[in-house]
Amino acid sequence: MIKVELISCSMKKEIKKFNIYSRIETFFKKVGLNPENGDVLALSGKYLAISEGRFYKLEDVVPTDEAYELAKANDGDPRIAELVLRESEAVMPSFAGIFMASVKGMLQPNAGIDKSNIKEGYVVLYPQDPNASARKIRLFVLDRYGVKVGVVVTDSRIYPTRKGTTGIAIGYSGILPIVDERGSKDLFGKKLKVTKRAIADQLATMVQPIMGESNESRPIVLIRGLSEYVVDGDVEAELSVSYEEDIYFAAIKNYLQGKFYPKKQVRAKDNARKALYQGL
C-alpha cells in the first residue's frame, strides 16, 4: 500500500519583504508537525518572491521604446512589457495583452509576472534564483530540524489547447527532478524508448489544488510519503527542451504551413486560430 499525505494551513497575507525561514517555522507550528526525513516541502514561487522583495509598483516602471513597441503589437500594458523584457530571454506577442516569454528555458505567459496575490498597483515576479532559494530552504530545514527534505518551488501554468491551470516546478533542491524510464519495461514487457518522468513538475502539480489560485492563502504544502524521490544534495538536470525539439512547436509550425489532416474537417474556429497565430 502507498500512502501520500498533503499537509497545509492558512498563512498570513504578505504585502512586503519578509523572512521566509521564520514563516516556515510558523508553518510547522500551525500544522502541529515537525518535518521528517524524506518529506518534500513545496512553496509557492510568488510567496517566495515576495519574501525576497521581488515585486514592483507599476507606476515606478519606466517602459523603453522596445517595451512600447511590444505592447502596441499585443494590445498590452507597456509597463508589463518592460518587466517581461527584463525577465526573459525571448518574448513572443500572444494576444489580449499576454506576452509569451522564455524564462530560464520555461515558456510562461508574461514571464511569470503576476498582478494577483499582491497589493493593488503592484506585480510580483519570479524569485531571482529559484534553485538557489530552494537549496537555502533545504539547508535551513536540515540545520533547524535535523532532517533531510526535498524542496520544490512551484507556479501555475497552462497547457496548449487545454483550459485552466496546473503546476510547474520553477525551482527545486534535494529531489530527483527527472526520472529517466528509457530502457525499462512496461506492463507488457515492452521497452520504453522516450519516457522521462518530470517528478519536480508532478510534485508541483500535486499541491496546486491545495495552494489554490485566489484567496486560499496556503503557500506552503508538506508532501509526506514520496521519500523515494528525495536525495541528499542537488541533482543537476535540464528540465526544458529547445523549440526545435518541442513537439508542440513543431505541430503549430506545420499547422500554420497548412500541414494538417483531414483538411476538409477543419472548423471555422481553427481558421480563426490560424489567423491569430500568424505572428508565431
PyMOL commands that set and color helices and strands:
alter all, ss='L'
color gray80, all
select helices_A, chain A and resi 20-31+45-51+58-60+65-74+78-87+110-112+130-145+199-211+227-229+243-245+247-256+263-265+268-276
alter helices_A, ss='H'
color red, helices_A
select strands_A, chain A and resi 5-8+40-44+55-57+90-93+99-103+106-109+122-124+150-157+166-173+179-180+196-197+220-224
alter strands_A, ss='S'
color yellow, strands_A
deselect
rebuild
show_as cartoon
